[in-house]
Amino acid sequence: MHVFLTGATGLVGGALAGALLDAGHRVTALVRGEGRDVLDMDGRDRIGEIAVLAGDVAQPGFGLTDHPQHIDLLVHCAATVDFAAADAVHDAVNVGGTAHAIALARLWGCPLLHVSTAYVCGRADGFIPETPADPTADFTNGYEASKARAEVLVEAARAQGLVAAIARPAIIVGRLSDGAIARIDGFHHLFRLFGSPLLGAVPAVPDAAFAIVPICHVTAGLMAMAHDIAAFNGRRLHLVGAAPFAMADMLRIVGDYPGTVPATMIAPEEYHATERDRRIAMVHRRIGPQFFDYFVRSPRFAGDSLQQIAGITPPAIDEAAFRRMIDHCIDAGFLDWR
């Protein structure tokens, strides 16, 4: 199978590129800029094993001057995941990039596998089914909103005959077996603050929890979809763990490591930003608008479609697995909790 892949230099795209290569598939990747690497789940740079085309998802036709031949599947992983990015950036990259991916899939006569996020649900809480995204929902940030709008484009294209499926990973963390992750980014920066004296007391409800998912499960789900895209046509798959991981348990585990000053949880109605220490208040002003909303929810994403179609069960992330993820971040030098 010849797969055209966007976002290969990112976390999900790199892991998927490595898995596709290991399975014997041919990969052509769109890469923006020079000197980039494509890291698989073992942190190996696989860029020398794929065909690389320079381009930009924000441009029509991805800005390609020469088009690859005989593409069997287009996997669209590229996106900006910066919650604080301007709306224009989210529109150009996340929404516009998806529109351009759809146009190329039609041009090339191939199916589309679109990688979205479970958090297209916005501020919804409780049980979240694998239903179409609502672009008018109440969203926490521009990233979520843009990914919902992108899904609407995919749904419309499928209704017009394009074979397409949507994958919705939750918050991606390290591999289940050893905690390894090729690119320590995103959620990990917030997680580092959980053990820092610069976070202090944050507004959170007692049952707040994060829908985290190991990168290995995300990759396995995407591989299953890629291998039999027809079976997943029209589906929206949550790639999630078996259950959300409680914020209180995260903070308790963090507190077991030397050198940490774990954050504490206080009721939102008791939180007053003006009462914070000056340095803590500055951190809260920077991250609060982006992250505090996640401290008052515990979404439980349905993940049964992948199990029904491909027999892949959502993984249970227990305390031992979470500690392995911390230990990897310590070994990699990202955390100095020794």
Rosetta blueprint (number, residue, H / E / L):
1 M L
2 H E
3 V E
4 F E
5 L E
6 T E
7 G L
8 A L
9 T L
10 G L
11 L H
12 V H
13 G H
14 G H
15 A H
16 L H
17 A H
18 G H
19 A H
20 L H
21 L H
22 D H
23 A L
24 G L
25 H L
26 R E
27 V E
28 T E
29 A E
30 L E
31 V E
32 R L
33 G L
34 E L
35 G L
36 R L
37 D L
38 V L
39 L E
40 D L
41 M L
42 D L
43 G L
44 R L
45 D E
46 R L
47 I H
48 G H
49 E H
50 I L
51 A E
52 V E
53 L E
54 A E
55 G L
56 D L
57 V L
58 A L
59 Q L
60 P H
61 G H
62 F H
63 G H
64 L L
65 T L
66 D L
67 H L
68 P L
69 Q L
70 H L
71 I L
72 D L
73 L E
74 L E
75 V E
76 H E
77 C L
78 A L
79 A L
80 T L
81 V L
82 D L
83 F L
84 A L
85 A L
86 A L
87 D H
88 A H
89 V H
90 H H
91 D H
92 A H
93 V H
94 N H
95 V H
96 G H
97 G H
98 T H
99 A H
100 H H
101 A H
102 I H
103 A H
104 L H
105 A H
106 R H
107 L H
108 W H
109 G L
110 C L
111 P L
112 L E
113 L E
114 H E
115 V E
116 S L
117 T L
118 A H
119 Y H
120 V H
121 C H
122 G L
123 R L
124 A L
125 D L
126 G L
127 F E
128 I E
129 P L
130 E L
131 T L
132 P L
133 A L
134 D L
135 P L
136 T L
137 A L
138 D L
139 F L
140 T L
141 N L
142 G H
143 Y H
144 E H
145 A H
146 S H
147 K H
148 A H
149 R H
150 A H
151 E H
152 V H
153 L H
154 V H
155 E H
156 A H
157 A H
158 R H
159 A H
160 Q L
161 G L
162 L L
163 V L
164 A E
165 A E
166 I E
167 A E
168 R E
169 P E
170 A L
171 I E
172 I E
173 V E
174 G L
175 R L
176 L L
177 S L
178 D L
179 G L
180 A L
181 I L
182 A L
183 R L
184 I L
185 D L
186 G L
187 F H
188 H H
189 H H
190 L H
191 F H
192 R H
193 L H
194 F H
195 G L
196 S L
197 P L
198 L L
199 L L
200 G L
201 A E
202 V E
203 P E
204 A L
205 V L
206 P L
207 D L
208 A L
209 A E
210 F E
211 A L
212 I E
213 V E
214 P E
215 I H
216 C H
217 H H
218 V H
219 T H
220 A H
221 G H
222 L H
223 M H
224 A H
225 M H
226 A H
227 H H
228 D L
229 I H
230 A H
231 A H
232 F H
233 N L
234 G L
235 R L
236 R E
237 L E
238 H E
239 L E
240 V L
241 G L
242 A L
243 A L
244 P L
245 F E
246 A E
247 M H
248 A H
249 D H
250 M H
251 L H
252 R H
253 I H
254 V H
255 G L
256 D L
257 Y L
258 P L
259 G L
260 T L
261 V L
262 P L
263 A L
264 T E
265 M E
266 I E
267 A L
268 P H
269 E H
270 E H
271 Y L
272 H L
273 A H
274 T H
275 E H
276 R L
277 D L
278 R H
279 R H
280 I H
281 A H
282 M H
283 V H
284 H H
285 R H
286 R H
287 I H
288 G H
289 P H
290 Q H
291 F H
292 F H
293 D H
294 Y H
295 F H
296 V H
297 R L
298 S L
299 P L
300 R E
301 F E
302 A L
303 G L
304 D H
305 S H
306 L H
307 Q H
308 Q H
309 I H
310 A H
311 G L
312 I L
313 T L
314 P L
315 P L
316 A L
317 I L
318 D L
319 E H
320 A H
321 A H
322 F H
323 R H
324 R H
325 M H
326 I H
327 D H
328 H H
329 C H
330 I H
331 D H
332 A L
333 G L
334 F L
335 L L
336 D L
337 W L
338 R L
